[in-house]
């Protein structure tokens, strides 16, 4: 089963290369599927001599891409990105996402929002009829208790992600809460004092998802 999932991740990542063009500024996602894309992108850059600038969404991604020789920059220098390619933890039929299993969702969301086109690559297990995974919420350490109490008032149950801090030095509260309207909930969570951002992607949904089941590819456009 694990081997099949890895084949699926690789297949989805490889398919995304078809949307790469010379001269692009590309958002580089975080996570196992995004890692495959970065590896394949590096190979194509070297083989074809492409001029590509990558915008990493985490320190882990930055380290990987640097090691593979991809030229990198940031949103300060490139506030408008041609294409963002990233993974997801769950995807519903309306293209709403839950991301942040790796704790990088805050910058992932910024990069996706800055991108002209946002493509999600994933294995078929990430497709769900209804989002139900715990939502990662990045929280200032000093505001943890306040945020937890506000989440309780909203009907949420949060668990601190142990032995983990984000690239910004903040905490993650993995929160189970009923999702009736993804866009409203995304805004409500971010309105809590002390919340940096949460892993619901409803306001910036992908323009396309590439789903792989083994080597079988399905492409869906919004």
Residue frames as a rotation matrix with the C-alpha (Angstrom) as fourth column:
UNK 1
0.567 0.824 0.000 0.00
0.824 -0.567 0.000 0.00
0.000 0.000 -1.000 0.00
UNK 2
0.471 -0.463 -0.751 2.76
0.139 -0.802 0.581 2.47
-0.871 -0.378 -0.313 0.94
UNK 3
-0.614 -0.729 0.302 4.59
0.373 0.069 0.925 1.66
-0.695 0.681 0.229 -2.30
UNK 4
-0.135 0.668 0.732 1.41
0.984 0.002 0.180 2.33
0.118 0.744 -0.657 -4.29
UNK 5
0.778 0.430 -0.458 0.97
0.529 -0.841 0.110 5.70
-0.338 -0.328 -0.882 -2.58
UNK 6
0.000 -0.870 -0.493 4.55
0.063 -0.492 0.868 6.69
-0.998 -0.031 0.055 -3.38
UNK 7
-0.657 -0.152 0.739 4.01
0.705 0.225 0.673 5.76
-0.268 0.963 -0.041 -7.04
UNK 8
0.350 0.891 0.288 0.86
0.929 -0.370 0.016 7.92
0.121 0.262 -0.957 -7.01
UNK 9
0.628 -0.178 -0.758 2.69
0.266 -0.866 0.424 10.88
-0.731 -0.468 -0.497 -5.50
UNK 10
-0.463 -0.886 -0.030 5.46
0.189 -0.132 0.973 10.63
-0.866 0.445 0.228 -8.06
UNK 11
-0.420 0.374 0.827 2.96
0.906 0.218 0.362 10.34
-0.045 0.902 -0.430 -10.92
UNK 12
0.684 0.722 -0.106 1.05
0.724 -0.689 -0.020 13.47
-0.088 -0.063 -0.994 -9.85
UNK 13
0.385 -0.626 -0.678 4.27
0.076 -0.710 0.700 15.42
-0.920 -0.321 -0.226 -9.34
UNK 14
-0.621 -0.666 0.414 5.65
0.426 0.157 0.891 14.42
-0.658 0.730 0.186 -12.73
UNK 15
0.015 0.729 0.684 2.41
0.999 -0.045 0.026 15.41
0.050 0.683 -0.729 -14.48
UNK 16
0.725 0.294 -0.623 2.69
0.446 -0.890 0.098 18.93
-0.526 -0.348 -0.776 -13.04
UNK 17
-0.314 -0.929 -0.194 5.92
0.324 -0.297 0.898 19.43
-0.892 0.219 0.395 -14.98
UNK 18
-0.292 0.259 0.921 3.83
0.956 0.096 0.276 19.78
-0.017 0.961 -0.276 -18.14
UNK 19
0.737 0.660 0.147 2.70
0.653 -0.751 0.101 23.21
0.177 0.021 -0.984 -16.93
UNK 20
0.312 -0.733 -0.604 6.22
0.383 -0.484 0.786 24.57
-0.869 -0.477 0.130 -16.45
UNK 21
0.827 -0.097 0.553 7.51
0.502 -0.314 -0.806 27.13
0.252 0.944 -0.211 -18.93
UNK 22
-0.203 -0.979 0.002 10.92
0.936 -0.195 -0.294 28.76
0.289 -0.058 0.956 -19.29
UNK 23
-0.661 -0.193 0.725 11.20
0.111 -0.981 -0.160 32.04
0.742 -0.025 0.670 -17.37
UNK 24
0.380 0.923 -0.058 8.55
0.147 0.001 0.989 31.21
0.913 -0.384 -0.136 -14.77
UNK 25
-0.660 -0.334 0.673 8.53
-0.644 -0.208 -0.736 32.13
0.386 -0.919 -0.078 -11.09
UNK 26
0.010 0.618 -0.786 7.19
-0.106 0.782 0.614 29.04
0.994 0.077 0.073 -9.34
UNK 27
0.195 0.159 0.968 5.91
-0.969 -0.123 0.215 28.50
0.153 -0.980 0.130 -5.80
UNK 28
-0.407 -0.438 -0.802 7.46
-0.275 0.895 -0.350 25.38
0.871 0.078 -0.485 -4.30
UNK 29
0.558 0.785 0.267 5.19
-0.526 0.086 0.846 23.61
0.642 -0.613 0.461 -1.83
UNK 30
-0.479 -0.647 0.593 6.06
-0.867 0.246 -0.433 21.67
0.134 -0.722 -0.679 1.29
UNK 31
0.373 0.584 0.721 5.51
-0.686 0.697 -0.209 17.97
-0.625 -0.417 0.660 1.91
UNK 32
-0.197 -0.536 0.821 6.31
0.029 0.834 0.551 14.58
-0.980 0.132 -0.149 0.46
UNK 33
0.443 0.405 0.800 4.45
0.787 0.252 -0.563 15.02
-0.429 0.879 -0.207 -2.84
UNK 34
0.981 -0.123 -0.147 5.80
-0.165 -0.934 -0.318 18.54
-0.098 0.336 -0.937 -3.32
UNK 35
0.211 -0.963 0.170 9.29
-0.464 0.055 0.884 17.17
-0.861 -0.265 -0.435 -2.68
UNK 36
-0.019 -0.166 0.986 8.96
0.657 0.742 0.137 14.84
-0.754 0.650 0.095 -5.66
UNK 37
0.846 0.385 0.370 7.89
0.531 -0.537 -0.655 17.80
-0.053 0.750 -0.659 -7.81
UNK 38
0.765 -0.609 -0.211 10.93
-0.513 -0.773 0.372 19.79
-0.390 -0.176 -0.904 -6.71
UNK 39
-0.083 -0.809 0.583 13.24
-0.072 0.588 0.806 16.89
-0.994 0.025 -0.107 -7.54
UNK 40
0.159 0.222 0.962 11.68
0.873 0.423 -0.242 16.43
-0.460 0.879 -0.126 -10.98
UNK 41
0.978 0.209 -0.017 11.75
0.186 -0.901 -0.392 20.19
-0.097 0.380 -0.920 -11.61
UNK 42
0.404 -0.905 -0.136 15.46
-0.496 -0.341 0.799 20.34
-0.769 -0.255 -0.587 -10.80
UNK 43
-0.208 -0.459 0.864 16.15
0.424 0.754 0.502 17.56
-0.881 0.471 0.037 -13.26
UNK 44
0.506 0.483 0.714 14.22
0.847 -0.124 -0.516 19.33
-0.160 0.867 -0.472 -16.00
UNK 45
0.916 -0.229 -0.329 15.98
-0.202 -0.973 0.114 22.64
-0.346 -0.038 -0.937 -15.32
UNK 46
0.020 -0.990 0.140 19.35
-0.363 0.123 0.924 20.94
-0.932 -0.070 -0.357 -15.70
UNK 47
-0.219 -0.089 0.972 18.41
0.643 0.735 0.213 18.91
-0.733 0.672 -0.104 -18.78
UNK 48
0.377 0.511 0.772 16.73
0.923 -0.276 -0.268 21.77
0.076 0.814 -0.576 -20.67
UNK 49
-0.681 -0.730 0.064 18.65
0.714 -0.681 -0.163 24.76
0.163 -0.066 0.984 -19.31
UNK 50
0.277 0.901 0.335 15.48
0.701 -0.428 0.571 26.45
0.658 0.077 -0.749 -18.10
UNK 51
-0.815 -0.387 0.431 15.52
0.026 -0.768 -0.640 29.80
0.579 -0.511 0.636 -16.31
UNK 52
0.269 0.901 -0.340 13.29
0.393 0.220 0.893 29.19
0.879 -0.374 -0.294 -13.28
UNK 53
-0.688 -0.380 0.618 13.01
-0.423 -0.482 -0.767 31.01
0.590 -0.789 0.171 -9.97
UNK 54
-0.161 0.603 -0.781 11.50
0.561 0.707 0.430 29.11
0.812 -0.369 -0.452 -7.04
UNK 55
-0.235 0.190 0.953 9.65
-0.709 -0.704 -0.035 30.61
0.665 -0.684 0.300 -4.09
UNK 56
-0.668 -0.083 -0.739 9.93
0.254 0.909 -0.331 28.11
0.699 -0.409 -0.586 -1.21
UNK 57
0.266 0.884 0.385 7.12
-0.290 -0.307 0.906 27.75
0.919 -0.353 0.175 1.32
UNK 58
0.997 -0.010 0.070 9.25
-0.065 0.256 0.965 26.49
-0.028 -0.967 0.254 4.22
UNK 59
0.267 -0.959 0.093 12.83
-0.900 -0.213 0.381 26.17
-0.345 -0.185 -0.920 5.41
UNK 60
0.016 -0.211 0.977 12.68
0.001 0.978 0.211 22.46
-1.000 -0.003 0.016 4.59
UNK 61
0.777 0.326 0.538 11.68
0.526 0.134 -0.840 23.21
-0.346 0.936 -0.067 1.02
UNK 62
0.843 -0.514 -0.159 14.34
-0.538 -0.806 -0.247 25.91
-0.001 0.294 -0.956 0.78
UNK 63
0.035 -0.868 0.495 17.02
-0.671 0.347 0.655 23.46
-0.740 -0.356 -0.571 1.92
UNK 64
0.191 0.113 0.975 15.88
0.415 0.891 -0.184 20.79
-0.889 0.440 0.123 -0.55
UNK 65
0.923 0.251 0.292 15.64
0.365 -0.328 -0.871 23.17
-0.123 0.911 -0.394 -3.51
UNK 66
0.636 -0.764 -0.114 18.98
-0.739 -0.644 0.198 24.79
-0.224 -0.042 -0.974 -2.70
UNK 67
-0.067 -0.682 0.728 20.63
-0.367 0.695 0.618 21.39
-0.928 -0.226 -0.297 -2.59
UNK 68
0.223 0.248 0.943 19.18
0.688 0.645 -0.332 20.59
-0.691 0.723 -0.027 -6.00
UNK 69
-0.704 -0.701 0.114 20.51
0.591 -0.488 0.642 23.78
-0.395 0.519 0.758 -7.55
UNK 70
0.140 0.817 0.560 17.21
0.928 -0.306 0.215 25.62
0.347 0.489 -0.800 -8.03
UNK 71
-0.808 -0.395 0.437 17.53
0.285 -0.912 -0.296 29.41
0.515 -0.114 0.849 -7.98
UNK 72
-0.066 0.795 -0.603 15.40
0.983 0.155 0.096 30.78
0.170 -0.586 -0.792 -5.13
UNK 73
-0.742 -0.062 0.668 13.85
-0.005 -0.995 -0.098 34.08
0.671 -0.076 0.738 -4.13
UNK 74
-0.708 0.528 -0.470 10.96
0.633 0.178 -0.754 35.27
-0.314 -0.831 -0.460 -1.94
UNK 75
0.223 0.932 0.284 7.68
0.975 -0.212 -0.069 37.19
-0.004 0.293 -0.956 -2.03
UNK 76
0.334 -0.162 -0.928 9.40
0.269 -0.928 0.259 40.49
-0.903 -0.336 -0.267 -1.26
UNK 77
-0.602 -0.667 -0.439 11.24
-0.282 -0.337 0.899 40.33
-0.747 0.665 0.015 -4.58
UNK 78
-0.916 0.350 -0.196 8.51
-0.075 0.331 0.941 38.45
0.394 0.877 -0.277 -6.49
UNK 79
-0.704 0.682 0.197 5.10
-0.415 -0.170 -0.894 39.46
-0.576 -0.711 0.403 -5.10
UNK 80
0.453 0.827 -0.332 3.38
-0.797 0.209 -0.567 37.98
-0.400 0.521 0.754 -8.17
UNK 81
-0.521 -0.615 0.592 4.07
-0.385 0.788 0.480 34.32
-0.762 0.022 -0.647 -8.97
UNK 82
-0.525 0.278 -0.805 3.31
-0.820 0.088 0.565 32.57
0.228 0.956 0.182 -12.26
UNK 83
0.293 0.547 -0.784 2.51
-0.329 0.828 0.454 29.15
0.898 0.125 0.422 -10.83
UNK 84
-0.274 -0.320 0.907 2.34
-0.961 0.133 -0.243 27.48
-0.043 -0.938 -0.344 -7.42
UNK 85
0.141 0.253 -0.957 2.55
-0.337 0.921 0.194 23.69
0.931 0.295 0.215 -7.11
UNK 86
-0.588 -0.248 0.770 1.77
-0.799 0.031 -0.600 22.17
0.125 -0.968 -0.217 -3.71
UNK 87
-0.763 0.319 -0.562 0.19
0.274 0.947 0.167 19.16
0.586 -0.026 -0.810 -2.05
UNK 88
-0.142 0.760 0.634 -2.79
-0.803 -0.463 0.375 18.86
0.578 -0.456 0.677 0.29
UNK 89
-0.912 -0.120 0.393 -3.91
-0.368 0.663 -0.652 16.78
-0.182 -0.739 -0.649 3.25
UNK 90
-0.345 0.848 0.402 -7.56
0.642 0.525 -0.558 16.68
-0.684 0.065 -0.726 2.17
UNK 91
-0.961 0.121 -0.247 -9.49
-0.264 -0.660 0.704 17.92
-0.077 0.742 0.666 -0.88
UNK 92
-0.307 0.916 0.257 -13.28
0.167 0.318 -0.933 18.15
-0.937 -0.244 -0.251 -1.04
UNK 93
-0.015 0.343 0.939 -15.44
0.941 0.323 -0.104 18.20
-0.339 0.882 -0.328 -4.21
UNK 94
0.922 0.375 0.093 -15.50
0.386 -0.879 -0.279 22.03
-0.022 0.293 -0.956 -4.23
UNK 95
0.284 -0.924 0.257 -11.68
0.482 -0.094 -0.871 22.16
0.829 0.371 0.419 -4.13
UNK 96
0.690 -0.117 0.714 -11.58
-0.640 -0.559 0.527 23.35
0.337 -0.821 -0.461 -0.52
UNK 97
0.117 -0.768 -0.629 -8.43
0.071 0.639 -0.766 22.08
0.991 0.045 0.129 1.16
UNK 98
0.968 -0.192 0.161 -7.00
-0.187 -0.129 0.974 21.25
-0.166 -0.973 -0.160 4.53
UNK 99
0.411 -0.909 -0.067 -3.24
0.192 0.158 -0.969 21.77
0.891 0.385 0.239 4.59
UNK 100
0.296 -0.395 0.870 -0.63
-0.786 -0.618 -0.013 22.14
0.542 -0.680 -0.494 7.29
UNK 101
0.969 -0.003 -0.248 0.27
0.112 0.899 0.424 18.59
0.221 -0.438 0.871 8.23
UNK 102
0.142 -0.988 -0.066 3.84
0.876 0.156 -0.457 19.81
0.462 0.007 0.887 7.97
UNK 103
0.290 0.061 -0.955 3.06
0.792 -0.575 0.204 23.09
-0.537 -0.816 -0.215 9.75
UNK 104
-0.747 -0.663 -0.050 3.92
0.497 -0.606 0.621 25.29
-0.442 0.439 0.782 6.75
UNK 105
-0.045 0.850 0.524 0.40
0.997 0.068 -0.025 26.37
-0.057 0.522 -0.851 5.81
UNK 106
0.465 0.238 -0.853 0.82
0.367 -0.928 -0.059 30.07
-0.806 -0.286 -0.519 6.65
UNK 107
-0.351 -0.657 -0.667 3.49
-0.439 -0.514 0.737 30.68
-0.827 0.552 -0.108 4.01
UNK 108
-0.789 0.145 0.597 1.92
0.516 0.684 0.516 28.10
-0.333 0.715 -0.614 1.70
UNK 109
0.254 0.967 0.030 -1.28
0.878 -0.218 -0.427 30.16
-0.406 0.135 -0.904 1.73
UNK 110
0.329 -0.208 -0.921 0.59
-0.123 -0.977 0.177 33.41
-0.936 0.055 -0.347 1.08
UNK 111
-0.733 -0.671 -0.111 2.40
-0.237 0.100 0.966 31.90
-0.637 0.735 -0.232 -1.89
UNK 112
-0.536 0.620 0.572 -0.79
0.806 0.579 0.128 30.36
-0.252 0.530 -0.810 -3.28
UNK 113
0.464 0.761 -0.454 -2.61
0.614 -0.645 -0.454 33.68
-0.638 -0.068 -0.767 -2.95
UNK 114
0.103 -0.538 -0.836 0.20
-0.374 -0.800 0.469 35.48
-0.921 0.265 -0.284 -4.75
UNK 115
-0.753 -0.481 0.449 0.12
0.128 0.562 0.818 33.01
-0.645 0.673 -0.361 -7.64
UNK 116
-0.490 0.546 -0.679 -1.66
-0.865 -0.399 0.303 33.49
-0.105 0.736 0.669 -10.95
UNK 117
0.330 0.552 -0.766 -2.29
-0.591 0.753 0.288 29.74
0.736 0.358 0.575 -11.02
UNK 118
-0.273 -0.306 0.912 -2.39
-0.936 0.303 -0.178 27.28
-0.222 -0.903 -0.369 -8.13
UNK 119
0.203 0.252 -0.946 -2.07
-0.561 0.822 0.098 23.55
0.802 0.511 0.308 -8.83
UNK 120
0.161 -0.105 0.981 -2.47
-0.907 0.377 0.189 20.88
-0.390 -0.920 -0.035 -6.17
UNK 121
-0.116 -0.288 -0.951 -0.85
-0.610 0.776 -0.160 17.49
0.784 0.562 -0.265 -6.70
UNK 122
-0.202 0.136 0.970 -1.95
-0.928 0.289 -0.234 14.51
-0.312 -0.948 0.068 -4.59
UNK 123
-0.980 0.016 -0.199 -2.55
-0.036 0.966 0.257 10.79
0.196 0.259 -0.946 -4.44
UNK 124
-0.373 0.927 -0.040 -6.17
-0.072 0.014 0.997 9.67
0.925 0.375 0.062 -4.61
UNK 125
-0.227 0.272 -0.935 -6.42
0.888 0.453 -0.084 9.03
0.401 -0.849 -0.344 -0.85
UNK 126
-0.898 -0.197 -0.393 -6.52
0.362 -0.838 -0.408 12.81
-0.249 -0.509 0.824 -0.31
UNK 127
-0.673 0.729 0.122 -9.94
-0.307 -0.425 0.852 13.12
0.673 0.536 0.510 -2.00
UNK 128
-0.861 0.448 -0.241 -12.82
0.436 0.406 -0.803 13.22
-0.262 -0.797 -0.544 0.49
UNK 129
-0.152 0.897 0.415 -16.54
0.805 -0.131 0.579 13.93
0.573 0.422 -0.702 0.26
UNK 130
0.841 0.414 0.348 -16.33
0.106 -0.758 0.644 16.23
0.530 -0.504 -0.681 3.27
UNK 131
-0.181 -0.934 0.309 -13.38
-0.245 -0.261 -0.934 17.86
0.952 -0.244 -0.182 5.04
UNK 132
0.843 0.528 -0.100 -13.01
-0.078 0.305 0.949 16.21
0.532 -0.793 0.298 8.42
UNK 133
0.088 -0.903 -0.421 -9.33
0.765 0.332 -0.551 16.26
0.637 -0.273 0.720 9.30
UNK 134
0.442 -0.042 -0.896 -8.15
0.741 -0.546 0.391 18.37
-0.506 -0.837 -0.210 12.25
UNK 135
0.787 -0.120 0.605 -7.35
0.350 -0.721 -0.598 21.89
0.508 0.682 -0.525 11.06
UNK 136
-0.109 -0.882 -0.458 -3.82
0.991 -0.064 -0.115 23.09
0.072 -0.467 0.881 11.90
UNK 137
0.863 0.362 0.353 -3.91
0.321 -0.932 0.170 26.57
0.390 -0.033 -0.920 13.43
UNK 138
-0.209 -0.978 -0.012 -0.69
0.736 -0.150 -0.661 28.54
0.644 -0.147 0.751 13.83
UNK 139
0.820 0.572 -0.031 -0.76
0.380 -0.502 0.777 30.46
0.428 -0.649 -0.629 17.10
UNK 140
0.067 -0.754 0.654 1.50
-0.479 -0.599 -0.641 32.92
0.875 -0.270 -0.401 18.91
UNK 141
-0.439 -0.290 -0.850 2.94
0.464 0.737 -0.491 31.11
0.769 -0.610 -0.189 21.97
UNK 142
-1.000 0.003 -0.010 1.80
0.006 -0.560 -0.828 33.90
-0.008 -0.828 0.560 24.29
UNK 143
-0.426 0.901 -0.084 -1.78
-0.905 -0.423 0.051 33.57
0.010 0.098 0.995 23.03
UNK 144
-0.833 0.041 -0.551 -2.19
-0.135 0.952 0.274 29.82
0.536 0.302 -0.788 23.23
UNK 145
-0.803 0.529 -0.275 -4.58
0.520 0.395 -0.757 29.71
-0.292 -0.751 -0.592 26.19
UNK 146
-0.414 0.655 -0.632 -6.70
-0.411 -0.754 -0.513 32.56
-0.812 0.047 0.581 24.87
UNK 147
-0.487 0.185 -0.853 -6.99
-0.849 0.126 0.512 30.90
0.202 0.975 0.095 21.47
UNK 148
-0.916 0.129 -0.379 -7.86
0.164 0.985 -0.061 27.54
0.365 -0.118 -0.923 23.02
UNK 149
-0.641 0.711 -0.290 -10.70
0.315 -0.101 -0.944 29.11
-0.700 -0.696 -0.159 24.99
UNK 150
-0.281 0.525 -0.804 -12.06
-0.758 -0.634 -0.149 30.85
-0.588 0.568 0.576 21.90
UNK 151
-0.692 -0.019 -0.721 -11.92
-0.566 0.634 0.527 27.59
0.447 0.773 -0.450 19.96
UNK 152
-0.895 0.412 -0.171 -13.91
0.430 0.692 -0.580 25.86
-0.121 -0.593 -0.796 22.72
UNK 153
-0.389 0.771 -0.504 -16.58
-0.167 -0.598 -0.784 28.58
-0.906 -0.221 0.361 22.41
UNK 154
-0.230 0.241 -0.943 -16.74
-0.962 -0.204 0.182 27.80
-0.149 0.949 0.279 18.69
UNK 155
0.780 0.573 0.251 -17.26
-0.558 0.819 -0.138 24.11
-0.284 -0.033 0.958 19.40
UNK 156
0.480 -0.689 -0.543 -13.69
-0.448 0.340 -0.827 23.14
0.754 0.641 -0.145 18.61
UNK 157
0.927 -0.316 0.200 -11.37
-0.019 0.495 0.869 20.73
-0.374 -0.809 0.453 20.40
UNK 158
0.665 -0.732 -0.149 -7.69
-0.522 -0.312 -0.794 21.51
0.534 0.606 -0.589 19.96
UNK 159
0.850 -0.526 -0.040 -4.53
0.439 0.663 0.607 19.56
-0.292 -0.533 0.794 20.69
UNK 160
0.584 -0.727 -0.360 -1.10
-0.671 -0.683 0.290 21.16
-0.457 0.072 -0.887 20.88
UNK 161
0.854 -0.407 -0.324 1.32
0.005 0.630 -0.777 19.67
0.520 0.662 0.540 18.38
UNK 162
0.879 -0.477 0.019 4.07
0.020 0.076 0.997 18.46
-0.477 -0.876 0.077 20.68
UNK 163
0.047 -0.993 0.112 7.77
0.372 0.122 0.920 19.11
-0.927 -0.001 0.375 20.14
UNK 164
-0.138 -0.029 0.990 7.02
0.988 -0.068 0.135 21.32
0.064 0.997 0.038 17.14
UNK 165
0.072 0.206 -0.976 7.35
0.187 -0.964 -0.189 24.97
-0.980 -0.169 -0.107 16.27
UNK 166
0.846 0.291 0.446 6.75
0.487 -0.082 -0.870 26.60
-0.217 0.953 -0.211 12.90
UNK 167
-0.007 -0.862 0.507 9.42
0.910 -0.215 -0.353 28.37
0.414 0.459 0.786 10.87
UNK 168
0.078 0.119 0.990 8.11
-0.040 -0.992 0.123 31.56
0.996 -0.049 -0.073 12.51
UNK 169
-0.865 -0.503 0.008 8.66
-0.062 0.092 -0.994 30.15
0.499 -0.860 -0.111 16.01
UNK 170
-0.296 0.852 0.431 4.96
-0.944 -0.331 0.007 29.68
0.149 -0.405 0.902 16.70
UNK 171
-0.706 0.135 0.695 2.81
-0.264 0.860 -0.436 26.79
-0.657 -0.491 -0.572 17.92
UNK 172
-0.676 0.567 -0.471 0.32
-0.430 0.216 0.877 24.59
0.599 0.795 0.098 16.08
UNK 173
-0.512 0.647 0.565 -3.07
-0.497 0.314 -0.809 23.72
-0.700 -0.695 0.161 17.55
UNK 174
-0.929 0.271 -0.252 -4.58
-0.058 0.566 0.822 20.83
0.365 0.779 -0.510 15.59
UNK 175
-0.715 0.694 0.092 -8.27
-0.473 -0.383 -0.793 21.54
-0.515 -0.610 0.602 15.95
UNK 176
-0.801 0.576 0.164 -11.28
0.572 0.654 0.496 19.37
0.178 0.491 -0.853 15.28
UNK 177
-0.586 0.641 -0.495 -14.31
-0.172 -0.696 -0.697 21.50
-0.792 -0.324 0.518 14.56
UNK 178
0.094 0.711 0.697 -17.41
0.694 0.455 -0.558 21.07
-0.713 0.536 -0.451 12.45
UNK 179
-0.861 -0.398 -0.316 -17.01
0.020 -0.648 0.761 22.57
-0.508 0.649 0.566 9.00
UNK 180
0.133 0.968 0.213 -20.37
0.570 0.101 -0.815 23.78
-0.811 0.230 -0.538 7.72
UNK 181
0.977 0.065 0.201 -19.02
0.201 -0.576 -0.792 26.58
0.065 0.815 -0.576 5.52
UNK 182
0.325 -0.944 -0.057 -15.30
0.946 0.323 0.031 26.43
-0.011 -0.064 0.998 4.77
UNK 183
-0.196 -0.416 0.888 -14.92
0.525 -0.809 -0.263 30.06
0.828 0.415 0.377 3.77
UNK 184
0.567 0.483 0.668 -16.75
-0.293 -0.639 0.711 31.41
0.770 -0.599 -0.220 6.81
UNK 185
0.948 -0.227 -0.223 -14.84
0.310 0.493 0.813 29.13
-0.075 -0.840 0.538 9.17
UNK 186
0.090 -0.963 0.253 -11.50
0.933 -0.007 -0.360 30.10
0.348 0.268 0.898 7.65
UNK 187
-0.128 -0.075 0.989 -12.28
0.068 -0.995 -0.067 33.77
0.989 0.059 0.133 8.30
UNK 188
0.796 0.518 0.315 -13.68
-0.278 -0.151 0.949 33.12
0.538 -0.842 0.024 11.79
UNK 189
0.717 -0.595 -0.363 -10.59
0.697 0.601 0.392 31.20
-0.015 -0.534 0.845 12.90
UNK 190
-0.223 -0.875 0.430 -8.27
0.848 -0.392 -0.358 33.91
0.482 0.285 0.829 11.62
UNK 191
0.206 0.374 0.904 -10.26
-0.065 -0.917 0.394 36.57
0.976 -0.140 -0.165 13.46
UNK 192
0.883 0.059 -0.465 -9.23
0.432 0.283 0.856 35.10
0.182 -0.957 0.225 16.83
UNK 193
0.694 -0.656 0.298 -6.60
-0.679 -0.733 -0.032 37.28
0.239 -0.180 -0.954 18.49
UNK 194
0.111 -0.769 0.630 -3.29
-0.706 0.385 0.594 35.40
-0.699 -0.510 -0.501 18.47
UNK 195
0.492 0.095 0.865 -4.01
0.429 0.839 -0.336 33.25
-0.758 0.536 0.372 15.42
UNK 196
-0.479 -0.723 -0.498 -1.49
-0.238 -0.439 0.866 33.69
-0.845 0.533 0.038 12.60
UNK 197
-0.236 0.499 -0.834 -3.35
-0.957 0.030 0.289 31.59
0.169 0.866 0.470 10.03
UNK 198
0.057 0.339 0.939 -5.10
-0.497 0.825 -0.268 28.26
-0.866 -0.452 0.216 9.70
UNK 199
-0.783 -0.563 0.264 -4.91
-0.155 0.588 0.793 25.31
-0.602 0.580 -0.548 7.33
UNK 200
0.204 0.876 0.436 -8.29
0.585 0.248 -0.772 25.76
-0.785 0.413 -0.462 5.66
UNK 201
-0.882 -0.407 -0.238 -7.85
0.027 -0.547 0.837 26.86
-0.471 0.731 0.493 2.04
UNK 202
-0.013 0.947 0.321 -11.28
0.838 0.185 -0.513 28.10
-0.545 0.263 -0.796 0.98
UNK 203
0.635 0.205 -0.745 -10.61
-0.073 -0.944 -0.321 31.68
-0.769 0.258 -0.585 -0.09
UNK 204
0.011 -0.649 -0.761 -7.68
-0.985 -0.137 0.103 30.54
-0.171 0.749 -0.641 -2.23
UNK 205
0.557 0.239 0.795 -8.68
-0.140 0.971 -0.194 27.21
-0.819 -0.003 0.574 -3.67
UNK 206
-0.535 -0.803 0.264 -6.59
0.127 0.233 0.964 25.52
-0.836 0.549 -0.023 -6.38
UNK 207
-0.055 0.441 -0.896 -7.35
-0.892 -0.424 -0.154 26.25
-0.448 0.791 0.417 -10.01
UNK 208
0.345 0.085 -0.935 -6.49
-0.643 0.747 -0.169 22.66
0.684 0.659 0.313 -10.86
UNK 209
0.267 -0.331 0.905 -5.90
-0.752 0.517 0.410 19.41
-0.603 -0.790 -0.111 -9.01
UNK 210
0.007 -0.364 -0.932 -3.82
-0.760 0.604 -0.241 16.56
0.650 0.709 -0.272 -10.38
UNK 211
0.351 0.227 0.908 -4.82
-0.822 0.540 0.183 13.30
-0.449 -0.811 0.376 -8.72
UNK 212
-0.255 -0.505 -0.825 -2.93
-0.788 0.603 -0.125 10.05
0.560 0.618 -0.552 -9.25
UNK 213
0.625 0.331 0.707 -3.92
-0.628 0.751 0.203 6.50
-0.464 -0.571 0.677 -8.45
UNK 214
0.325 -0.661 0.677 -0.77
0.591 0.700 0.400 4.63
-0.738 0.270 0.619 -9.24
UNK 215
-0.776 -0.630 0.021 0.14
0.377 -0.437 0.817 5.81
-0.505 0.642 0.576 -12.72
UNK 216
-0.155 0.817 0.555 -3.45
0.930 -0.069 0.362 6.72
0.334 0.572 -0.749 -13.61
UNK 217
-0.918 -0.269 -0.291 -3.88
0.342 -0.908 -0.241 10.50
-0.200 -0.321 0.926 -13.69
UNK 218
0.173 0.956 0.237 -7.07
0.972 -0.204 0.113 12.51
0.156 0.211 -0.965 -13.26
UNK 219
-0.904 -0.425 0.047 -7.06
0.420 -0.903 -0.097 16.27
0.084 -0.068 0.994 -13.84
UNK 220
0.186 0.974 -0.130 -9.85
0.981 -0.178 0.072 18.43
0.047 -0.140 -0.989 -12.47
UNK 221
-0.808 -0.403 0.430 -10.23
0.432 -0.901 -0.033 22.14
0.400 0.159 0.902 -13.11
UNK 222
-0.363 0.664 -0.654 -12.30
0.697 -0.273 -0.663 24.63
-0.619 -0.696 -0.364 -11.16
